[in-house]
Each structure stands twice: as structure tokens, then as C-alpha cells.
Amino acid sequence: MKKYPDFLDSTTGLAQKYKLPIKAFDFFSGCGGGSKGFQNAGMEIILAIDNDFDAGETFKKYFSNSHFLLKDIKELTPDDLQSYIDDCKGNPIFFSACAPCQPFTRQNTKRRDKDERRDLLKEFRKFVDYFLPGFIFIENVPGLQKINDEEGPFKEFIETLDKGGGQ
């Protein structure tokens, strides 16, 4: 049986009344371009995560009411996010992942399957599996869905959602 997020009816999966705003967590945030769009759409940016110091400094300048973790997702654990998630009780949770697109773009003429950034979606998936956010946003980089192997990162991600309560 699927485990639905708190704001969905546990038997039908249909939305019930829930508290707004939607609380957003921006993985691979960079300087906050995606966060700005989500904020303009009415979401509250709770936490941004990136491993680029300069991008983080820019993010903090423009999102002074949000938190920023300067950390590589490969070193991030659910415990690092738990207190932020706990503070959002009663609100829908939104996870965004705009991972670096270089491994998937057609302009990359090097061996894409050898690029270590190719597995960043798999790293993000660990947090989706653990927290089961109500909403997930993944940037659709041309080529992400067309990796020439049967076990590409996008296909694996979708299979995970199909298996474990993803909406």
C-alpha cells in the first residue's frame, strides 16, 4: 500500500485541505534561479543545497529568510534535513532537483556514461524515498530521458516513484 503525504487522504490519495504555503527544498540550487521562480509561484523556500561556495553566497544574499547548506549531495544525509522537514508539519513539501545537465546534453561530446555527475539524480532519489515529499520537480534536460542504456538515471528514478508512493 502506498504511503501518501500528510495532506493527501490515506485511502484515496486525493488532496485534502492543507496549510499553505508549500514548503520548498531546492537541491542543486546554484544561486537560486529555480528558487526565485518557486517563490514567485507562492512557495516558501525553506532550504537550498549546493556544493558551490560562490553560488551559496549569492543565494544567501537574495534569500535571507531561507537556509543554505554548502554540501555535496553525496555527503548529505536525511539527518541533515530532518529538522527542516519537521518544521514544515502541516504544509505540503516540495523537492526540486535541477542537477548539472552536462552529462546529458548533446553538446557534451565526451563519454557521458563516465561523468560522475550522471548519478546525482540517484543521490536525490535517496531523499525522495526517505521523506516522500508531496511534490517533486526535476529539470527536464534534453537527453536526460534518452540515455542509451536501459538503466539510465531518469528511468531508474521513475521506477522508484512507481514502486514507493511517489505522486
Secondary structure, DSSP 8 states (H G I E B T S, - for coil): -----TTB-TTT--B----SS-EEEEET-TTSHHHHHHHHTT-EEEEEEES-HHHHHHHHHH-TTSEEEE--GGG--HHHHHHHHHTTTTS-EEEEE----TTTSTT--S-GGG-GGGGHHHHHHHHHHHH--SEEEE---TTGGG-SSTT-HHHHHHHHHHHTT--
